[in-house]
Structure formats: C-alpha cells, structure tokens
Amino acid sequence: MKTKPSTSNDISFNDFKSQILKDYEIAVTSRECSLLGRREVLNGKAKFGIFGDGKELPQLAMARSFKNGDFRSGYYRDQTFMMALGLLTPKSLFHGLYATTDIEKEPMSAGRQMGAHFVTHSLNEDGSWKNLTQQKNSSADISCTAGQMPRLLGLAQASKVYREIKGIDASKFSKNGNEVAWGTIGNASTSEGHFFEVINAAGVMQVPMVLSVWDDEYGISVPAKYHTTKSDISKVLEGFRKDNDHAGYELIKVKGWDYTALIHAYENASDMAREEHTPILVHVTELTQPQGHSTSGSHERYKTKKRLEWEKENDCNKRFREFILENNIATEDELTALEKKVKEEVRIARREALEEFLAPHKQAQKTLVNLLDKVANTSPNKVFINKIKNSLSALKEPINRDMASSSRRALRYLVEENSPEKRALQDWTKNFLNNVQPKYSSHLYSELPNKATRIEAVKPTYSETSDKVDGRIVLRDNFDVLFSKYPELMIFGEDTGAIGDVNQGLEGLQKKYGKTRLADTGIRETTIIGQGIGLALRGLRPIAEIQYLDYILYAIQTLSDDLASLHYRTVGKQKAPLIVRTRGHRLEGIWHSGSPMGGLIHFLRGMYILSPRDMTVAAGFYNTLLKSDEPALVIESLNGYRLKEAMPNNLGEFCTPIGVVETLKEGSDITLLSYGSTLRIVMQAATELREVGIDVEVIDAQSLLPFDIKHDVIKSVQKTNRLLIIDEDVPGGCSAYLLGEIMEKQGGYQYLDSPPQTLTAKDHRPAYATDGDYFSKPNEEDVFEKVYAIMHEANPIDFPMLF
C-alpha cells in the first residue's frame, strides 16, 4: 500500500506557497458556509442541510488535479471541491438551501433537490451540447448512498472509447481520451453493492477512474467496524491491486489532514489514470465530521468524549492552519484577518441570497393581499376573507405555497358571487398557478422540437419480392444499418458481443464493427446501466442490454433514481439519451417470465417505455430514438425472434412513432387493448370470437410511457362502447394504469355501455412449463370467455351463458 506516493511533477515550496493561502481561504469559506448553513436550518429559514465540513483539505487537493474535460460523479459532501473549481459560490449554496427556483441563482437544480447536490450545465438553451472539453464537469448528484457509482464507470469508459474508436466527432467531448472521471464516496457507503460492482467492473475494464473514499470512521451513528471488514476499505481491496502479472487498481492511502501528501497523492493518481487508463482508489483517512451527519441530528449522541476530542484536535482545517503557521507562510494576525474577512463575506452572501429568494414572494404577497382586501370589501363573507388576508399579510418570509393556498381558500367564499373583484382574484390565481407549477414540474421529458414523440412516423416499405425471414434477421440487419449510420453508437451487455446476443439479434456485428462498439460484459446489470448513463452524458449513443426483463430489477434503483430523473432534476441542463434494450413476455417459469410492467411504468417516469409486438416495430423504435436524444426502455417480445416477418427495404429509416397506438383489427362490438406478445393471443381469440358473431376491435398500445397521446383509443370506445384490457402483468399492474389513462385522461367512462374490465395474469409469478404458462397468464380461452361474458351481460339472448 502506498502511504506516501510520489508525484510525476515536482512541486517546489514556492509553488506551494503561492497556492496555500488561496486554498486556506476556500477551506475557511466552505467551513463557514457549513456552520452558517446549519444555523439557517435550525432557525427555520431552510428545510434541511447536509454539508462538507471536515472534508475540505482533500477536496482542495483533488481540485488541483481536476482538468477541463474531466467529470465528477460524487455526493453531498463535495462543496469545497466545487468551490475550489469556481463552480459553487457561497450565495448559490444558500440559494440551494432556500430552494430558490431561479436556475441562474440556484444553478444546481433550481430548488428541486436538497442543497449540496451538485451539477454543471452540459447543454445550451437549444439542447445542443456545450464543448465539454473546455469546462470542468460534474454529473448530477443523487442522494442515494453509492448511487453515484454506476454512472462513474460509464463516465470513465467514455475516455477509453474516444481513445480507441476513430471516426467519432469527439471535438466537444474528448481530447484523445485523456479525461479522468473522479468519484467520491463516504467510507460507510462502500458497503453498498453498487460500490463493489463498480470496483470489479472498472478493474476488469481498466478505465481512467479516480475514486476517493472520504473516511471519517462513521456512517451516521454506526462506526466502521460494523460497515467494513477490518474496518478499512483499502485493506479489503488489497486483492484488486495491480501487479506485474495482472491488471488492477493502484491503491493510495493518505491522511486527510496532510496537505502536502494529499497534493502528491492526487497528482500521482491523475497522471496514472490519465496516461495509462488505470483505475485508482484514494483512501483518505483520519477525516472528521464536525457537525455530525446532517441537520437532523447531533453526533454528540453517539460519539465518545475521547473521539470528539480527537476530532477537534485533528480537524483538517485546524491542522492546515497549524501547517501554515509552522512553515511561516503567514502570521497569526494575517490568518485572523483572512478568517474575519471570509466570515463577513459569507454572512453577506447569506443575507443577499435570502433577500433574493424572498423578493418575488414578497411581491406576490403584496399583490395578493391587495386583491384580497378589495374582494373582501365587496363580499358578504368579508370576515372570513379578511382572516385569510391578515394571516398572509403577517408572514415575514412567505413562500409560493402561502400565496397559492390563500387565494384558493378565499375563492371558496366567493362561489355564489359575481363581481369584478372576484374575477380579478380568479385570474390572478390561475396565472399564478400556471406560472409557478412549471418551476416544480417541467422537464420530466424533453421540451425541445426534436423530442422523441415529435419524430414523424415512417412506415416500413416492401418490394414485391420481399422475403419472409425470422424476426431477429430484421432486427439484426436494421442494427447493421444503424451502426454504419451512427459512429457514436455502441451496444453492450451479457452475451451481446461474440455470439450476437442470446437471440442472435446482433449476429456477426461485433466482427464487423469491433469489440468496443459491440461489447460483452460481466453479469452485472447495475453497472451495465451505469456504463450507459456515463457514456451518454459524454456524447455517445449507448444501448445497454439487459438480457431478460426480470433482470432489470437488479438495476431499477439506478434507472429510477438516476437516469429517469436526470433531465428533471437538472431542469434540462443535462441529458443522457441511453436506450435500454431487453426482452420479455410469454416465457415459462418464475424467474424468466415475470412481467414487472406495473412497477416499471411508475418507477421510470422520465423515460419512454416501449413494448413492440414484433421485431419490425422494435427496429422502428430504435430508429426513432436515435433521431432524438431521450432515454428509453425497449422490451422486445421474447418469443418473437423466430417468427416470420417480411424484410423491409428501408432499414434504418422507417420509424415507429412513440406514444401512438395502432389498430390491428377493426371491429364494432368491443375494444380490446393489449401489447407485446399477448397481442398474438388476442388476435387468435378475435378470429374465434368472429365465428360466434362478436366483432372485436384490437388495438396495440405499443408505447406505455407515454400512452396514446393522440387519444385514438377513445375513438374506438366511442364506436364500440365497451373496453377490455388484456395484460400478462399482475392484477392492478399495467392494465390498471392503462385503464386509468383511458377512463380519466381520455374520459372514456362517458361512452361505455358496459363496465370497463381487465384480464390479467394471476397474482403469482408464472409457473414452469407449458401448463404453468397456461394457468398463470391470460390464454386464448380466457380472452374468448372474458369477451363473451361482457357480451352476455349486454345481450344474454344472443350470447347465452357458456358455463
């Protein structure tokens, strides 16, 4: 273990001296922000606070080696690092605490995330990429412990891809793959599975990643001995260290209060990662957490007196100050004057941020109070409206909720009145809500002209001699065209490369396009998704393959908390257009044929979820998605790869529209809605129902998120006046979601002559073998009998009871 690593660049004492006082000023600024920020929470001005106190010195050292084009994937302790790079000011930190909704004042998330969740802006206003090689970059933080790890792998891999693949326009994204991805994590969070999965994958892949572990020996109240074997993560990872015969990690261990050792450690790590693409782990020990974990508790409750005294003596800022004095870099008076200046600057920043936060609210409060006063004077309910007005007027620090609540409650007392004052209040309330709501709800999906739902449909075309081929051949040949068309396109996953995926949809393409663009991975779904997120954040167009739909549950946290929310939580300032490819439905057995669609459509709001019925529709979805830049999940029908389909002659060009249903069979008696493989069963049942005089209309949902943006299903229901949704998900799953979309959003209830119904799988996972499938999921007889029963209820004479 290297405890005192050397550096490739000699750093003279004079070089040190020119930086030390500036570094100390940043450290003191960051600490003062933490102290004052905590007070803002405790006095009620801010909701919650979590800060980086005790971690200042190693972050200053890390920032010294962080270069333009590099990316950070860190967590909520990194405020000093962001300040050292000039990416965070004290005022913007306080705006984050107050949840200011102005992206200019609170550039991290415009108040959508808690403070201390950091990001840089990768996109211009028109959604185009900035030149990421000319700025220092931070991927958007999430709160989930170790949740930053999966994307870190992809951010690092991107440098490797840009170095290895020629023909990609990398001008905005990389300079010969020389960029490093820098990760940070707390020592307790190294217990998470995400951490170990990334550590293993990065060691296998050999990517330029520098991961710092901030080790203060606790995870909230739980000491390291309960988190980590041997209480030391670098000892645990000793077997990952590279040697003469094996690639692996460089491991560096350094004390968090040792300024010179930290500088050398990070320069050494940067050089090795940048030049050799070797992953590095920097274990920073003997750190402290002076204010405890967060504003929700006090560390005095769980730390011993001895530990608290040790932390006080070994606080990195205190040790840094002593270092400066001992080496005669500054005098006591000079440091005292600097500290006094910093404290005043931070207080001013706090005051200005609070005033700026409150200014628009106070203006809205003033306007609304005036409106309430006028309407009260004309209303018989004056006493009640004045009570609302006086309560609002008394608020010294109003927020948007106060105005919205006050105006809406006042309008309840005016329902039977009709006056100009009432209409003025109504207009103000509507305008206020219309202006304010988007500050909290915009950018879940792209709002730009090239968003995926605006890509026009292009139908597949066929020649008179078009052959019927296995569906997988349509998919394979379409991918072949896409790989020729998009040099930045990549696909990777378990068994994706050499054998061309388990269903041969990529057969032979690795040999044609190389192992980097069509790559095999280990069995590690979370980091497969993480690779995709990181690569997409750096301008590549990855397709991450999860071998079977059930296995996506391994990665659901990363998909839900990171990918699906990315565009929303950055207010459109970052994008990761990752396509997740998987396959599912109608396979037999508990572990390979579940249908977690009900969960996915709720967990993955912010992504598109597409369920094509055959491989031509699937290929069209890939073509559409690559013309846009949004994340999506495509679920191919597992039992459709060998079914025959006509070969289109416009491969790579035809586009399946997103958010649009397709009517497969027209009918007049009842509308049947389904998707994926289940549609084949529905179509078979439709033929048999026609024989008994029931003419059904069959609609393919195709796109579950979003669903039917043109409201075509309601047009069918207006005609048939009956609705049945067939789904192999569990009861209350995707079918319930679709029913809600049709009944509530489209108003389908008003056109029904019979109650709308669903036909789903059983509550349990599918049992094994053909009988297990038959008795677990909707089958042809189930569909027939369900439709027949609906028609029997409507017309028992023509459709007498079956049994």
C-alpha positions, 0 to 999 in steps of 0.5 A: 500500500502506498502511504506516501506516493510520489508525484510525476511533477515536482512541486517546489515550496514556492509553488506551494506557497503561492497556492496555500493561502488561496486554498486556506481561504476556500477551506475557511469559506466552505467551513463557514458556509457549513456552520452558517448553513446549519444555523439557517436550518435550525432557525427555520429559514431552510428545510434541511442541510447536509454539508462538507465540513471536515472534508475540505483539505482533500477536496482542495487537493483533488481540485488541483488535479481536476482538468477541463474535460474531466467529470465528477460523479460524487455526493453531498459532501463535495462543496469545497471541491466545487468551490475550489473549481469556481463552480459553487459560490457561497450565495448559490449554496444558500440559494440551494438551501432556500430552494430558490427556483431561479436556475441562474441563482440556484444553478444546481437544480433550481430548488428541486433537490436538497442543497449540496447536490451538485451539477454543471450545465452540459447543454445550451438553451437549444439542447445542443451540447456545450464543448465539454472539453473546455469546462470542468464537469460534474454529473448530477448528484443523487442522494442515494448512498453509492448511487453515484457509482454506476454512472462513474464507470460509464463516465470513465469508459467514455475516455477509453472509447474516444481513445480507441474508436476513430471516426467519432466527432469527439471535438466537444467531448474528448481530447484523445481520451485523456479525461479522468472521471473522479468519484467520491464516496463516504467510507460507510457507503462502500458497503453498498453493492453498487460500490463493489460492482463498480470496483470489479467492473472498472478493474476488469475494464481498466478505465481512467477512474479516480475514486476517493473514499472520504473516511471519517470512521462513521456512517451516521451513528454506526462506526466502521467496524460494523460497515467494513471488514477490518474496518478499512476499505483499502485493506479489503481491496488489497486483492484488486491491486495491480501487479506485474502479472495482472491488471488492477487498481493502484491503491493510495492511502493518505491522511486527510489532514496532510496537505502536502501528501494529499497534493502528491497523492492526487497528482500521482493518481491523475497522471496514472489514470490519465496516461495509462487508463488505470483505475485508482482508489484514494483512501483518505483517512483520519477525516472528521465530521464536525457537525455530525451527519446532517441537520437532523441530528447531533453526533454528540449522541453517539460519539465518545468524549475521547473521539470528539476530542480527537476530532477537534484536535485533528480537524483538517482545517485546524491542522492546515492552519497549524501547517501554515503557521509552522512553515511561516507562510503567514502570521497569526494576525494575517490568518485572523484577518483572512478568517474575519474577512471570509466570515463577513463575506459569507454572512453577506452572501447569506443575507443577499441570497435570502433577500433574493429568494424572498423578493418575488414572494414578497411581491406576490404577497403584496399583490395578493393581499391587495386583491384580497382586501378589495374582494373582501370589501365587496363580499358578504363573507368579508370576515372570513376573507379578511382572516385569510388576508391578515394571516398572509399579510403577517408572514415575514418570509412567505413562500409560493405555497402561502400565496397559492393556498390563500387565494384558493381558500378565499375563492371558496367564499366567493362561489355564489358571487359575481363581481369584478373583484372576484374575477380579478382574484380568479385570474390572478390565481390561475396565472399564478398557478400556471406560472409557478407549477412549471418551476416544480414540474417541467422537464420530466421529458424533453421540451425541445422540437426534436423530442422523441414523440415529435419524430414523424412516423415512417412506415416500413416499405416492401418490394414485391419480392420481399422475403419472409425471414425470422424476426431477429434477421430484421432486427439484426440487419436494421442494427447493421444499418444503424451502426454504419449510420451512427459512429457514436453508437455502441451496444453492450451487455451479457452475451451481446458481443461474440455470439450476437446476443442470446437471440442472435439479434446482433449476429456477426456485428461485433466482427464487423464493427469491433469489440468496443462498439459491440461489447460483452460484459460481466453479469452485472446489470447495475453497472451495465446501466451505469456504463450507459448513463456515463457514456451518454452524458459524454456524447455517445449513443449507448444501448445497454442490454439487459438480457431478460426483463426480470433482470432489470430489477437488479438495476431499477434503483439506478434507472429510477433514481438516476437516469429517469430523473436526470433531465428533471432534476437538472431542469434540462441542463443535462441529458443522457439519451441511453436506450435500454434494450431487453426482452420479455413476455410469454416465457415459462417459469418464475424467474424468466417470465415475470412481467414487472410492467406495473412497477416499471411504468411508475418507477421510470417516469422520465423515460419512454417505455416501449413494448413492440409486438414484433421485431419490425416495430422494435427496429422502428423504435430504435430508429426513432430514438436515435433521431432524438436524444431521450432515454428509453426502455425497449422490451422486445417480445421474447418469443418473437425472434423466430417468427416470420416477418417480411424484410423491409427495404428501408432499414434504418429509416422507417420509424415507429412513432412513440406514444401512438397506438395502432389498430390491428383489427377493426371491429364494432362490438368491443375494444380490446387493448393489449401489447407485446406478445399477448397481442398474438393471443388476442388476435387468435381469440378475435378470429374465434370470437368472429365465428360466434358473431362478436366483432372485436376491435384490437388495438396495440398500445405499443408505447406505455410511457407515454400512452396514446397521446393522440387519444385514438383509443377513445375513438374506438370506445366511442364506436364500440362502447365497451373496453377490455384490457388484456395484460400478462402483468399482475392484477392492478399492474399495467392494465390498471394504469392503462385503464386509468389513462383511458377512463380519466385522461381520455374520459372514456367512462362517458361512452361505455355501455358496459363496465370497463374490465381487465384480464390479467395474469394471476397474482403469482409469478408464472409457473414452469412449463407449458401448463404453468404458462397456461394457468398463470397468464391470460390464454386464448380461452380466457380472452374468448370467455372474458369477451363473451361474458361482457357480451352476455351481460349486454345481450344474454339472448344472443350470447347465452351463458357458456358455463 
